[in-house]
């Protein structure tokens, strides 16, 4: 019975404060170690100042502030304010779109090899997530805690997750020579599926 529950945890994606922490690390690694992604974002930020650019500046300001909060929140055991929740949500939603929709379609047309199956898995994750939200539309607690669930991860779990993400990123990128699309997909699956599975195994042991 316990094993079936653990396998369910592996298959079903989990979105909580630890997931957002992992995503902040993954995005930072992609931004700094992939020239195409980093230069594209810097190009958008450096466009001439007008109404459109101000909207872009506001978006990236809120996005990166939400990213910072997602990284820092796991180290401080405190209640998250409403403003912080909105900023972290502002970081999470674009990442969910990138990981679950953009990357799978990018993998179909511009990625070769068996590893791109990880990108498709992320698409399935987002579909499951969307169905879960739709099925719980009348439950306000689900929408309140589905992203900001306080899983109270220990500092050891945080460090292990951090090291695992860094290892997966550079192993996929430098050893397997995967594109950033596949690399980000592999790391994201660790964040949404594998980490929660490992955490539950440890807690049940």
N, C-alpha and C positions, 0 to 999 in steps of 0.2 A: 504493500500500500504506500509506504514511504517513498519507495523508488519511483512509483508511478507519479506521485506528486512532484518529485524532483525533476523527472523527465518533462512533466508539464511546464515546470518553471523554465526549463531549457528551451522549449518550443515557443512558449508565449513570451513576447517582449515585455520588459519592465521599464517604466519611465519614472525615475525618482531623483532625489538630489545627487545620488552617486552617478546616475546616468548622465546628468547635466555636467557633473565634474569631469567625467571621462570625455564627454563631447567637447568641453572647453580645451582639454589637452589635445584631443585629436585635431580640432580645427587649428589650434596654434601650430602644431607640427606640420599640417598641410600648408598653412599660410607661409611659414618660414622656410620650409624645405622643398616646396614646389614653386618653381619660378613662375609658371603660367598663372597659377591661382593668385599668388601674392602680387604679381605685377598687375593683374587685371583689377584687383581691389584697389591698389594704389592709384591706378589710372582713373578709376571712378571717383576717388576722393580728390584728385588733383584737377578735375575739370573746372572751367571758369565759373565764377560765382554768379548764379542767377536763381530763379525760383526752383528750377529742377535740381540744381546742385545743392541748394539748401535742404531740400527733402532728402537727398542722398546722404548729406552730412548728418542729418538728424537720425536717419535710419542706422547708419554705421555707428554713430555715437551710442545710441540705445543698444545696438547689437553687441558692441564690444563691452559696454558697461554691464549688460546682462551676462556676457561671457565671463567677465571678471568676478561677478557675484556668484556665478555657478561654480567657479573654481574655489573661491574663498569660503563659500558657505559651509562646506563639509568640515572645515577646520574649527568652526565656531558653533558650539551647541546652543543655539538661541532661536527664538521664534522669528520667522521671516516677516517683514512688514509687507503691507499691500503693495507699496511702490516697488519693492524688491521683487515681489512675485511677478508683477507686470513686466519688469525689465528682464527677468529670467525667462519668462514666457516669450518675450520679444526675441530672445536668443534661441529658445528651443524651437519655435515654430519654423523659422527659416531653415534650421538644421534638419528638422523632420522632413521638410520639403526637399532639401538637397539630397539627403541620404535615402529617402524613401521613394522619390519620384525622378529627380533629375539624374542621379547617378545610375539607376537601372537603365534608363533610356540611353544615357551616354555609353553604358557598357554594351548595349545591343549593337550600336553602330561603330564605336571607336575602340573596342577592347577585344582582344583575342585570348584564347586559352580557357581552361576549365575553371580558373579562379573567379571568373566573372559570375559564377553561380552565386557567390556571396552577395553580389549587387542585387540579384533577383530575390534573394532571401530577405533583404532589407525592404523590398517592395511588398513582399508578403507580410512583413512585420507591420508596415504602415496600414495595410488593408485590415489586418486584425485589430490594430489600434482604433481605426476609424469605425469598424463594426462594434467594437466595445463601447466607444463613446455613444454611438447611435442607440445601442441597446440599453444604455443607462441615462437617457436624456432626462428622465424625471428624477434622477438621483443627484442632488446638488453636491453631496459629499464626494462623488466620483470625480466631478469636474474640478472640485477644490483641491483634491489630493492626487489626481492622476499624474500630474507632472511634479508637484511639490511634496510628494509623500516623504515624510521625514523618516528615513530608514535607519537613522542613528548608526551609521557605519563607524566601526572602530578605526583608530588611526592606523592600526596594522593593515586592516582591509583597504584603507585609502592608499597606503604606500604600495601594497601588493598590486592593486589595480593600476596605479600610476606606472609602476615598472612594467607591468604586463602590456599596457598600451604602448609604451615606448619601445619595448622589445618587438611587439607585433608590427609596429609601424616600420621600423628600420629593417626588420627581417624581410617583410613583404617588399619593401621599396628597394633595398640594396642587395639582398641575396636572391630573392625570387624575381627581381626586376619587374614587379608589377607596376602598373600605372597608378597615379594618385587615386583614380576612381576605385580600383579594386582594393588598394591599400586602405582607403577610408572606409570602404564597405566591411572589410575584415575587422578593423578596429571598432567600428560601430556595432557589429554583431557581438563582439565581446562586451561592449557597454550595455546593450539592451537584453542580451540573452545569457551569455556564458557567466558573466560576473554574478548575476543573481542566482544562477544554478550552483555555482561554487559556494556562495555565501550560505545558501540553504543546506548544502551538504555539510558544511562546517557546523552550522547551528544544530543539525540533527544528529551529529556524531557525538 
